[in-house]
């Protein structure tokens, strides 16, 4: 019996062994959470991306504290792949400055080696969605990333932070949802408890993206509960 060659092993096995799917050097995967630095913003809905990075770092036993590329970073290994976790220090509206610096520093392909995690007011708190591309809509951080990277071809995971408002509450505001003040104010304890559960799912989804790619991750985690 002839043994199968190394190249015949399933791609997931090669990933778990820390090998590239094809020949050549394989750089780190970048996982970047968007938010605002500063103690006043730590528990605000707009910092859900920062919270996700901290949760992944906590689970992997690393601390996000190294300063490089206009961000604080940490390096770990997920599924056999070197991963750089990063939180830009440029404030939300200029997130693209740090993203561009990180992509250049690590020679990353934004469409293949990057996952950007940020809050989404149009998604209800307790949910999240993964998308491979798309318009930044009204999110200033996503708009900055799109501008800095020169296009919309970058993977994003959007964490819902929108309150689950009953129809009568929306009617009272003319259909207008909470805006800037809500996003930048500390979250209630009950809402933080809901977000806390979501962050564990986000960490699992991030690992799935790195192991299997965005397609399988979206099939698993974008399903309606």
VENBEL-V879792 format. One record per run of one state. SS is the DSSP state (A for helix, B for strand, O for the rest). FROM is the first residue (numbers start at 1). LEN is the number of residues. If there is no record, write none. Layout:
ss=[SS SS]
from=[FROM FROM]
len=[LEN LEN]
This chain:
ss=[O A O A O B O A O B A O B O B O B O A O B O B O A O B O A O A O B O A O A O]
from=[1 6 9 11 17 29 34 39 42 44 45 61 66 69 71 79 81 89 92 106 114 125 128 132 140 150 155 163 167 173 180 185 186 187 189 213 214 222]
len=[5 3 2 6 12 5 5 3 2 1 16 5 3 2 8 2 8 3 14 8 11 3 4 8 10 5 8 4 6 7 5 1 1 2 24 1 8 4]
